[in-house]
Amino acid sequence: MSVLAEISGNIATVGYGLAAIGPAIGVGIVVGKTIEGVARQPELAGRLQVLMWIGIAFTEALAFIAIATPFIFAA
């Protein structure tokens, strides 16, 4: 005898919430390492900040992919 559970409602919101955890952790690591690098070599602050923004952009691209994926495969 098996019991089947029905999931009703919009489960996509839960999926996106779980998918946003990865980019959030990634951005935290990128910013933390940039702060650490500036603390070690303050003269490289400008270069490190540019690299930090590039890293954040690539990391946030993962969140945008997570948003777009259900629309691509919903057919």
N, C-alpha and C positions, 0 to 999 in steps of 0.2 A: 504494500500500500504506500503510494507516494503522495506527498503533499506539494502542490505547486503554489508558489507565491507569485502574486501578480504585482507588477510595478506599474503604478499609474502616475500621471503627472509628467512634468518635463524633467527628465533625468539629465538633459544636456547641461543644465545649470550646475549640477553636481560635478559632471565631467569637466566642465571648464574650470570650476574651482580647484579641482585636483590638478588639472593641467597647468594652472597658474602658479602652483607651488614651485615647480622647477625653475622657471625664469626668476621668480622672487629670490630664491636661494642663489641663483647665478649672479644676479645684480648685487646682492649683498657681498658675495665673495669678491667680485670685481672692484667694488668701491672700497672694501676693506683692504685689499691688497694694494690699491692705489694710495690709500692713506698711509699704509705701512712703507711703501716705496718713497713717498714724499718725506716721511719722518726720517728715513735713512739718508736720503740725498735731496735736500730741499732745492738745489739748483736745477733739478730735473722736473720740477712741479708742472711746468707748462707742457712738456712732452708727455708726461704721465697722464695729465688731465685729458689731453686729446685722445690718447690710447684708451683711457677709461670710457669716454663717451662712445668711441667706436665699439668697445666691448659690450657696453650697455645696449647699443642699438642691435647688435647681433643677438644678444641674449633675449631682448624683447621681441625679436622676430619670431622666436619660438612661441611666444604667447599669441601673436597674430596668426601663426599657422594653426595653432590649437583652436582659435576662433573660426577660421575659415574652413577647416577640415569637415565639420558636419554639413556645411552648405555644399561642399564639393561632392560628397558621397551620398547626400540625401536625394535619391532619385526614385 
